[in-house]
Amino acid sequence: MGSGKSTIGRLLSHELNQQFIDSDRVIEERAGADIPWIFDVEGEAGFREREVVVIDQLTQLERIVLATGGGAVLRPENRRHLQSRGYVVYLQTSIDHQLERTARDRNRPLLQSENPRAVLEKLLAERDPLYRECCDLVVRTDRRHPRSVVNEIIRQLNKQRALSHSG
């Protein structure tokens, strides 16, 4: 949350000449409602069920850059689909940076609390091991220009391709 997934994903898709897709936007389009509304009406469990279906479908597409919501890794089937069908990049960011980037965003139901820092710390403790389990690459995004992050991802992708072709 607040790591720059959408910005970096769009830039990366442009550089790779691939389509950018944000799974949260697809969920909203299909539901005809925004994520806070889905959380209010169906709860987090209802949202996660929608997310599983969308990620399964989107990870079967080719030549896309997919940004998922931060909680997508909570479901084992999502981790399995992401890992087996694509190259997964974990955009890692500090709690301070997340708070800066999400402070005025009312479209984040999990942060609508008295203590958003405590919420983010709890989410990170729960999710960080899952992100690491299913990712191919970890990239820090704090205080970095999105283009710098994209360049690092492309360098690592090229290195990975070279290794897979030399074996």
Backbone torsions as a table, in degrees:
resi	resn	phi	psi	omega
1	MET	NA	122.4	178.9
2	GLY	76.7	17.3	-178.6
3	SER	-88.1	-11.4	-179.0
4	GLY	99.7	19.9	-176.4
5	LYS	-53.6	-46.4	-176.6
6	SER	-69.3	-47.2	-179.7
7	THR	-62.2	-50.1	-178.1
8	ILE	-67.1	-40.0	178.5
9	GLY	-60.8	-43.6	178.8
10	ARG	-63.1	-46.5	179.2
11	LEU	-61.9	-44.1	-179.5
12	LEU	-63.1	-43.2	-179.8
13	SER	-62.6	-37.8	177.8
14	HIS	-63.5	-47.0	-179.4
15	GLU	-63.3	-35.5	-178.0
16	LEU	-90.5	-2.7	-177.0
17	ASN	56.3	49.6	178.7
18	GLN	-128.5	162.4	179.7
19	GLN	-77.6	138.2	174.7
20	PHE	-95.7	131.8	177.0
21	ILE	-133.3	132.1	175.6
22	ASP	-106.4	116.3	-175.4
23	SER	-60.8	-34.0	178.1
24	ASP	-63.3	-39.6	178.6
25	ARG	-65.9	-38.7	178.9
26	VAL	-63.7	-42.7	178.0
27	ILE	-60.1	-44.4	178.9
28	GLU	-62.6	-44.3	-179.8
29	GLU	-61.1	-45.5	-178.4
30	ARG	-68.4	-33.9	-179.0
31	ALA	-81.4	-20.9	-174.7
32	GLY	69.0	25.7	-178.4
33	ALA	-154.4	159.4	179.4
34	ASP	-83.8	167.6	-174.6
35	ILE	-61.5	-42.9	177.0
36	PRO	-56.7	-37.9	178.7
37	TRP	-65.3	-44.2	179.0
38	ILE	-59.7	-44.8	177.9
39	PHE	-61.2	-43.1	-179.4
40	ASP	-62.6	-43.6	-173.4
41	VAL	-86.2	-42.2	-173.9
42	GLU	-107.7	-9.0	-176.3
43	GLY	76.8	173.4	178.9
44	GLU	-63.5	-35.8	-179.2
45	ALA	-60.8	-42.8	178.6
46	GLY	-63.7	-42.0	177.6
47	PHE	-62.1	-44.8	-178.3
48	ARG	-63.0	-34.3	176.7
49	GLU	-63.9	-44.0	176.8
50	ARG	-61.1	-41.8	-177.6
51	GLU	-62.2	-41.0	179.7
52	VAL	-59.0	-46.1	-179.6
53	VAL	-62.5	-47.3	-177.3
54	VAL	-64.9	-45.0	-178.8
55	ILE	-66.3	-38.5	176.1
56	ASP	-58.5	-46.3	-178.9
57	GLN	-68.5	-45.9	-176.2
58	LEU	-67.5	-35.1	-179.0
59	THR	-72.2	-7.7	175.1
60	GLN	-88.4	-9.4	177.7
61	LEU	-78.8	155.1	178.2
62	GLU	-108.7	156.3	175.8
63	ARG	56.5	49.3	175.1
64	ILE	-127.5	156.9	166.5
65	VAL	-111.4	120.6	-174.3
66	LEU	-111.4	125.1	171.7
67	ALA	-103.5	127.7	178.1
68	THR	-109.0	161.5	173.1
69	GLY	-66.6	156.5	-176.2
70	GLY	-60.4	-26.2	-178.5
71	GLY	-91.6	2.4	-178.7
72	ALA	-57.5	-31.8	-177.1
73	VAL	-71.4	-9.4	-178.4
74	LEU	-65.5	-29.4	-179.2
75	ARG	-93.9	125.7	-179.5
76	PRO	-56.5	-36.2	-178.8
77	GLU	-66.7	-33.8	176.1
78	ASN	-65.9	-46.8	179.3
79	ARG	-59.1	-43.4	-179.3
80	ARG	-62.5	-46.3	-179.3
81	HIS	-65.3	-44.4	-179.9
82	LEU	-61.6	-47.7	-175.9
83	GLN	-66.1	-42.6	-174.3
84	SER	-84.0	-16.0	-174.2
85	ARG	-114.4	0.4	-177.7
86	GLY	-162.0	-175.0	175.9
87	TYR	-103.9	118.6	-171.3
88	VAL	-104.1	126.2	178.6
89	VAL	-112.4	125.3	175.7
90	TYR	-95.5	110.9	176.7
91	LEU	-86.5	102.0	-174.5
92	GLN	-92.2	135.5	-179.7
93	THR	-143.4	155.5	-178.9
94	SER	-77.4	160.2	176.5
95	ILE	-59.1	-43.1	179.9
96	ASP	-58.3	-44.2	-179.9
97	HIS	-66.3	-40.8	177.6
98	GLN	-60.3	-44.5	-179.9
99	LEU	-62.2	-42.2	177.4
100	GLU	-58.1	-47.5	-173.9
101	ARG	-76.0	-23.2	-174.9
102	THR	-110.3	-0.3	-172.9
103	ALA	-52.7	-41.4	-175.3
104	ARG	-104.9	10.4	-176.6
105	ASP	-92.2	111.3	-180.0
106	ARG	-86.8	3.1	-177.5
107	ASN	-94.4	22.3	-178.3
108	ARG	-124.6	87.8	-173.4
109	PRO	-56.7	-35.1	-177.1
110	LEU	-68.8	-19.2	-178.3
111	LEU	-97.1	1.5	179.9
112	GLN	-81.2	72.9	-178.2
113	SER	-141.7	171.9	178.4
114	GLU	-65.9	-32.1	-174.4
115	ASN	-131.0	79.7	-178.4
116	PRO	-59.8	-32.0	178.8
117	ARG	-60.4	-45.7	179.8
118	ALA	-62.0	-39.5	178.1
119	VAL	-62.3	-47.5	-179.4
120	LEU	-63.5	-38.4	178.7
121	GLU	-64.0	-41.7	179.0
122	LYS	-65.4	-44.4	179.6
123	LEU	-62.0	-42.7	-179.7
124	LEU	-63.5	-44.1	179.7
125	ALA	-60.4	-37.4	-178.9
126	GLU	-77.2	-41.2	-170.4
127	ARG	-92.6	-31.5	-175.2
128	ASP	-52.8	-47.1	178.6
129	PRO	-61.8	-33.4	179.8
130	LEU	-71.6	-40.9	176.5
131	TYR	-59.1	-46.3	-177.3
132	ARG	-65.9	-33.8	179.8
133	GLU	-64.0	-36.8	-172.2
134	CYS	-108.3	0.9	-176.7
135	CYS	-94.7	155.2	174.0
136	ASP	-95.3	-21.4	-174.3
137	LEU	-151.2	136.6	173.3
138	VAL	-110.8	127.4	179.0
139	VAL	-128.2	125.3	175.4
140	ARG	-75.7	137.3	-178.5
141	THR	-114.1	-9.9	-177.2
142	ASP	-53.8	130.6	172.6
143	ARG	54.3	25.6	178.5
144	ARG	-113.6	143.9	175.1
145	HIS	-68.9	137.3	-179.5
146	PRO	-52.0	-36.7	-179.7
147	ARG	-63.6	-35.3	177.3
148	SER	-64.5	-41.2	177.9
149	VAL	-64.5	-45.1	179.1
150	VAL	-60.3	-44.1	179.0
151	ASN	-60.6	-39.8	178.1
152	GLU	-64.6	-42.9	179.5
153	ILE	-61.9	-44.6	-179.5
154	ILE	-63.8	-41.7	176.6
155	ARG	-57.8	-44.9	-178.9
156	GLN	-68.2	-39.0	176.2
157	LEU	-60.7	-44.8	179.7
158	ASN	-64.0	-40.0	178.1
159	LYS	-62.9	-43.6	179.5
160	GLN	-62.3	-43.4	178.4
161	ARG	-62.3	-42.5	179.5
162	ALA	-62.6	-41.0	179.1
163	LEU	-65.7	-41.3	-178.0
164	SER	-71.0	-25.5	179.1
165	HIS	-85.5	-20.4	-177.3
166	SER	-88.1	-11.5	-175.4
167	GLY	-92.5	NA	NA
